[in-house]
Each structure stands twice: as C-alpha cells, then as structure tokens.
Amino acid sequence: MTSPWTLNGAPGVPHGAVQPFSDEDASIETLSHCSSFSDAMSVADEGGEAGEETAQEDLQYKLNVFIDSTVDKSAKTRQGALDGLKAAMATRILYEFISDRRMTITDSIERCLKKGTPHASLSWLRVEERLTWFMRSYVKEDGSRPSLNPQTTLLHTNALLSWALLLTICTGSQVKAVTRKHLTKLPRLLENDDVNMRIAAGETIALLFELARDMDPAFEYDDWEPLCDKLNSLATDCNKHRAKTDKRKQRSVFRDVLKAVEERDFQTETIRFSTERMTIDSWVRKRTYDAFREFVGSGMNYHLQANEFIRGVFELGPPVLVDTATLKSMKISRFEMHLYNAAAFKARTKARNKFRDEG
C-alpha cells in the first residue's frame, strides 16, 4: 500500500506540514536558514528521537522538491534547486537517500545542465567534466599562451584540482608516467594570469614531487633550479599590478610549495573537531582534505565527526559519540549541536536495527 506521505514514490511528510516552494524558497539560504528548516531543527532538539524523525521526514520532502525543481521551466528555480541539494549534502549525511535515487538525481542534473542554468557549471559541472581539460591551459609549442575567458579558466582550475586528487590514489607506474608527461609542462601554468590557477598548479607540482620522492627518494628533476627560482619569485611577489589579497594568498601558498620542492618539507596543520583532532602532514592528505572541504564547506567538521566514509579515508576509525555534558561544555553553536544530535540519532537507529536483525 502506498503511503499518503510520499512524493514520486519516496518517503515524505504530509503536504500540509510544509509550505509550498517559491523561486526564492528553492535556494541555499532556504535550506540552511528559512523558518521551516529552523523549526524542524528546534523540534529535533526539543523532541528527542520523535522530533528527529519529524525533521528527517521534513528534509526528505524538501529534497524531493529540489530534485523535481532541477527541471523546472524557470532558470532561477533550477539554480535554487541545485544550490539546495548542494547545501543539503554539505550539512547532512545522505548516503541512503542518494543511493536510492542515484539514477533519478543524475538524470535530473544532466537535463538541468542541458536546459542551461546560470552558475551551474561552477557548482555541478565537475560531475561530467573531463579531468584533462586543464591541459588546454598549457603553453603551446610555439611558446604562446591560450587566450581564455575567466569562466573557462575556472573550469580548467577545477579540472586540475580534480586531476590532482586522482593522483593521490595512483599506482607507482602511473605516477612515473604522469611525472614524465606533465612535470615539464605544469611549471608554465605558474605564469597564468589567474591567481587561482597559479596556486592550483603550484600545489599540484608539490604533490607530484612528494609522490615521486615517496616512490624514489633519489628522484631528480632536470629543471629543478629554474623551477625553484620561479617558485621563489611567486613566494615573494611584489607586482604592483596584482591585488593585495591575491598577492598575500599567493605568497603564503608558494612559501609552502617552495619548501616542499626545495627542502622536502611540509607545513603540518592540525584540524580540531568535537573532542578529536586530525593532522594534515602531507600534500596527499592536504589535497584530499581540501577536496572534501570544497564540497561540504562549513559542514566539514560535522562530516569528519560522523561520516563513516570520510572517517575511513582519513583513518579516523568509527564515529566517537560524546555525552551531552561534554558537548555543552565545548560551547559549540546550536546548529552544530543539532548536526551532532542527528548523527547520534542515526547511530542509535543503526544499532537498534542491527539488534533486531540479530534477534
């Protein structure tokens, strides 16, 4: 028997419990700040497990609306739907929901992109993009640089970063092949007019050197000195024609890149979340962490704490549940408290279901 609380065959909540969506509702602001979403959080905080179940049902209904809205006639509504889905995945663990609707979501996004959605390429195009597109930014054989508009350069930058992420799981033979083919060309991207492309190229070079040296401690690069000179120039850049914020960001990154190439050094960083901490002690780990953080944004600490897949990637072990008294003493925000309660609720539900199955 089909439940009356369904939308397109998926669990939801009674339509009377959720206000209809307008173009403005279907936005990232709605999912994170609108009154109905905040009310659901309040119910979850104050109503225990029953409140959490209501909040989960409310969220599922909204997610289904977002999925349906990705093929709406209005470009504004389509953009809002994409932003809403992205925000939801940043602040919630939706593995089961997405797995059950993988084909539907993929098909909807593809149809959305074909319709044409403002800024969609910036948020979602990497789902289909070819990771080697960044090579179109390489300097040509005659020494000339391709003339690209800012949006294309951004696409190439994202492609380069995604490609660099794949390098972190490459085999030794693959690393050797990539190093031979690309390490002579990547340094020319350091001359790119776009600061983000220069930074992406620098971090990828540092990553390649780390991978090559891990495989062969005696690894040598023929143009090592000219590369170090170029990296040093970027680390001390005083070009008056560049924005101060760009120069500050660039100098900070390239000081670390120079140390990596010249001294085999890495600036270790400690990430604290809840009662735990994680050390970023290599370029491989940094690229992996940055990739997740770029997608989930402010929800990164929550995912480090509760997302079993991400915890597995960083070898953090099973999620650690913290008692309420400790949680309150940490003085975390109400929203973070809600996210933790949601994770704890899911863990309890999973444990109960396992117990019932065994019984």
Order of alpha helices (4+ residues) and beta strands (2+ residues): beta-beta-alpha-alpha-alpha-alpha-alpha-alpha-alpha-alpha-alpha-alpha-alpha-beta-beta-alpha-alpha-alpha-alpha-alpha
